Every structure is written in structure tokens, then in C-alpha cells.
Amino acid sequence: MMEPQFLPIDTLDAKRYSIIFDYPRADFGISLDRISILSDMGVDGISFAGRIQLQGIPILGKGHSGIVLLALLNNQRVALKIKRSDSVRDTMVPEARLLKLANGVDVGPRLLEFHDDIIVMEYLSGFGIGEWILNIVSNAQQLKRVIRNILKDCFRLDCLGLDHGELTNIYKHVIINNNTPTLIDFESSSLDRRVSNVTSATQSMLINSALASKIHTIYDSPKPSTLIPELRIYKRNPSYETFQRLLDVVMGGDASTTSESEKQGQI
């Protein structure tokens, strides 16, 4: 795989890249302002690389509220999320603050800097959980550890009272890097609704989905008739005990993926 090339921030052509810095409106003045803000934040360069293209320009990602780019901050690779001009959100600040809260319980990519229209965060290379499960992983213990760690992160968010909001369709909301999962995309997160991170992620991965079918070919994952009652118990009474009980069912009673901290009653 080719190493990405980074263009110095102070030489970027704001007109050429206006579709990126102010998507989809492509306003030249807004693009100039955002490039200036990025420079003030310490961003050294931008790499137009990734699987997605906007008018022939590669980027890392495109969501409902922002465009994601690869960049350099103090000579370290980072991910930039730049607000779309057609976003229903007025500012990126609430998302940044919720990501910071998640970071406080060791969940999500590390927040580095933010502005009304821009979030700078840790860059995570790797695969989306959907692609990883469907096309890459084949080792049962490896898969179980990843599922366990995803659910542990979800439990931390449940305890925090922060609902991710998009884990019912988990495919694009977890990145696997060196067999380590990280929850991403906190743009729909909220502290104001009932949390359902553990239940949503479990259902998305293990009940009536393409992921569930593939997972069952790799290890003897529980049938919905076994799993759904445990999800209901956890939903009625979310606690460390009901979560551990759910994990035991998800893992098929396999204790080999249990960490020392879990054995000592810690997540």
C-alpha cells in the first residue's frame, strides 16, 4: 500500500478543494476560512487519500454531518472531521464534547482539537467491523475477544449515560486496528435518551443479520432464543452482574477470553 502524500496546509488551493472544505456548497470564502482555522489549530498538511471520492478527490469518509480527511497535526497522522454545509447541525461542538466524555471512559478515538466546524481526532487505520467479520477474521478466539471488547466499551457508555445512537447498524461504527476495536462516529450521540449501547450492538452483531450468520460459522454463538431473554434482563436492570451474565452467554460460556480485570469485577 502506497504511503499517503501530504500537501502543506499553507499551499492548499482553496478553490480547487472547495468541494472538500465546504461540501456540498463549495463556497470559496468558507473554504479559505476553514483552511486558515486548520492552520491555526496546528494542522501541518492534508492528504487526499481514501476509498471515497468527491468529484475525483479521494477522502477517508463522508457522513451525514461531515467529511473526514487524513491530516498531519504536529507531524502526527490525525483524522479531520469537517462540517458539511448541508448538515442539520449548526456546530460540531456538541459532538466533540460527547467524544471527550467517551474518551474519559477509554472509548472512542482520542479527541485532540475542535472548533465550531472541525473536529481533530486520533486517526485509526484498519477495517470496519462489517468488512472485518465478513471477509477477514477466521479465528474464533480472536473474534470473541473483539466482540467482548466492543461490548465492554458499550457497557462503559451505558454506565456513563451516553447513548451512541447508531449501533443498531454497527457495520460502519467500529474500526478494527490490529485486532483492537474502537467505536467511532459520535455525531448522533446523546445524554438525553435512554442508553441502549450494549443491547443495540449485541443485536446488530448476533441476531438476524449477515454478521450473525458469519459469526456463527466461526464459533458456536448463541441462538436468538437464548440471547434475547438475557438482553431483556440486562435492559430491565443494567448492572455489572447482568452485563457479565450476558457476556457469558455471548461467549458461549468460554472463559478463555475473560481478562484479569473482569475476573476481579472490573470492566
Residue pairs with C-beta under 8 A, 6 or more apart in sequence:
4 47
4 49
4 70
5 47
5 49
6 44
6 45
6 46
6 47
6 71
6 72
7 45
7 46
7 47
7 48
8 44
8 45
9 35
9 38
9 39
9 43
9 44
9 45
9 46
10 39
12 35
12 46
14 21
14 28
14 31
14 32
14 35
15 28
15 31
17 31
17 48
17 57
18 26
18 27
18 28
18 30
18 31
19 26
19 54
19 55
19 57
20 31
20 48
20 54
20 57
20 59
20 67
20 69
20 82
21 30
21 31
21 34
21 35
21 82
22 30
22 31
22 34
22 85
23 54
23 62
23 67
23 82
23 84
23 85
24 84
24 85
24 86
25 85
25 86
27 85
30 85
34 82
34 117
34 118
37 115
37 117
37 118
38 46
38 71
38 80
38 118
41 73
41 113
41 115
41 118
41 120
42 73
42 74
42 113
43 71
43 72
43 73
43 78
43 80
43 120
44 71
44 72
44 73
44 74
44 75
45 71
45 72
46 69
46 70
46 71
46 72
46 80
47 69
47 70
47 71
47 72
48 57
48 58
48 59
48 69
49 58
49 59
49 60
49 70
50 58
50 59
50 60
50 61
50 68
50 70
51 58
52 58
52 59
52 60
52 61
52 62
53 59
54 62
54 67
59 67
59 68
59 69
60 68
60 69
60 70
60 79
61 67
61 68
62 68
63 81
63 185
63 187
64 84
64 87
64 187
65 83
65 84
65 87
65 88
65 89
65 92
65 95
65 187
66 81
66 82
66 83
66 84
66 87
66 92
66 119
66 187
67 81
67 82
67 84
68 79
68 80
68 81
68 82
69 79
69 80
69 82
70 77
70 78
70 79
70 80
70 123
71 77
71 78
71 79
71 80
71 120
72 78
73 112
73 113
73 120
77 123
78 112
78 120
78 121
78 122
78 123
79 109
79 120
79 121
79 122
79 123
79 124
80 118
80 119
80 120
81 92
81 118
81 119
81 121
82 117
82 118
83 89
83 91
83 92
83 116
83 117
83 118
89 95
89 187
91 116
91 117
92 114
92 115
92 116
92 117
92 118
92 119
93 114
93 116
95 119
95 186
95 187
95 189
96 111
96 114
96 119
98 162
98 186
98 189
98 190
98 191
99 108
99 109
99 111
99 119
99 121
99 186
99 189
100 111
101 160
101 162
101 191
102 108
102 157
102 160
102 162
102 183
102 186
102 189
103 110
103 111
104 160
105 156
105 157
105 159
105 160
106 153
106 156
107 153
107 156
107 157
107 183
108 182
108 183
108 184
108 186
109 121
109 122
109 123
109 124
109 182
109 184
110 121
110 122
111 119
111 120
111 121
111 122
112 120
112 121
112 122
113 119
113 120
114 120
124 175
124 177
124 182
124 184
125 177
126 132
126 175
126 176
126 177
126 178
127 136
127 175
127 176
128 171
128 172
128 174
128 175
128 176
129 146
129 150
129 170
129 171
129 173
129 174
129 175
129 176
129 181
129 205
129 211
130 170
130 171
130 172
130 210
130 211
132 146
132 176
133 143
133 205
133 211
133 214
133 215
134 210
134 211
134 214
137 143
137 146
137 218
138 218
139 218
140 218
140 219
141 256
141 257
142 179
143 215
143 218
143 219
144 219
144 251
144 254
144 257
145 179
145 257
146 176
146 179
146 180
146 181
147 205
147 206
147 215
147 250
147 251
148 247
148 250
148 251
148 257
148 258
149 180
149 181
150 170
150 174
150 181
150 183
150 201
150 205
151 198
151 201
151 202
151 243
151 246
151 247
151 250
152 267
153 181
153 182
153 183
154 164
154 167
154 183
154 197
154 198
154 200
154 201
155 197
155 198
155 243
155 267
156 267
157 163
157 164
157 183
157 195
157 197
158 195
158 196
158 197
158 198
158 238
161 191
161 195
162 189
162 190
162 191
162 195
162 197
163 189
163 190
163 191
163 193
163 194
163 195
163 196
163 197
164 173
164 183
164 186
164 188
164 189
164 197
164 200
165 188
165 189
165 190
165 193
166 173
166 185
166 188
167 173
167 183
167 196
167 197
167 200
167 201
167 204
168 200
168 203
168 204
169 204
170 200
170 201
170 204
170 205
170 211
171 204
171 211
172 185
173 183
173 184
173 185
174 181
174 182
174 183
174 184
175 181
175 182
175 184
195 238
196 235
198 234
198 238
198 243
198 246
199 231
199 234
199 235
202 227
202 231
202 246
202 250
203 231
204 211
205 211
205 212
205 215
206 212
206 215
206 221
206 222
206 227
206 250
207 224
207 227
207 228
208 224
212 221
215 221
219 252
220 252
221 250
221 252
222 249
222 250
222 252
226 249
227 249
227 250
230 245
230 246
230 249
231 246
233 242
233 245
233 246
234 242
234 243
234 245
234 246
240 265
240 267
243 267
244 262
251 257
251 258
261 267
